[in-house]
Amino acid sequence: LPLALLLAAPLAALAQGHAHVHGLAKLDIAIEAKKITVSFETPLDNLVGFERAPRTDSERKRADEAVARLRDGDAMFRFDPAAGCKLARVELTSAALKLGQADATPQVGHAELEGEWEFDCADATRAAHVEVGLFAFNQIKRVQVQLALAKAQLKRELKRPHTRIVLGP
């Protein structure tokens, strides 16, 4: 149950209209015995430089490149090899980019992108750290991180140029 609550928190915050902060991304990481789930939320501007549906070929290209980079979960999140993790599933949602909910109406003014990656692991509890590739998006300056471990919930924050999250107390 705590795992489900942690993973639902970003979606609930969006539904309630919580603060939309440029330069900031939020990441939740839940570690179970054989699985790691990563949930992500950020203003679309942090990824593509605008907060609406792409209007030009150049903007469409930027959006396509950002989506492709995010879909490459094994490059975006490099877990400690001791855990033996491999990407199992990626789900990206953005009404402005027509990702996820196909019938969603694009937001006006403050578009977001949410992502979820699932990794199947030989032993996820052996992951001592994860290297995060989110700073490949130049507009992301800080990443607020919540960790849900078997026996603890922790908060971390990454700031450029640091990319490693320690996955333990």
PyMOL commands that set and color helices and strands:
alter all, ss='L'
color gray80, all
select helices_A, chain A and resi 2-15+45-48+57-71+73-76+81-83+124-126+134-136
alter helices_A, ss='H'
color red, helices_A
select strands_A, chain A and resi 24-31+35-43+77-79+85-93+112-121+129-132+142-148+153-159+164-166
alter strands_A, ss='S'
color yellow, strands_A
deselect
rebuild
show_as cartoon
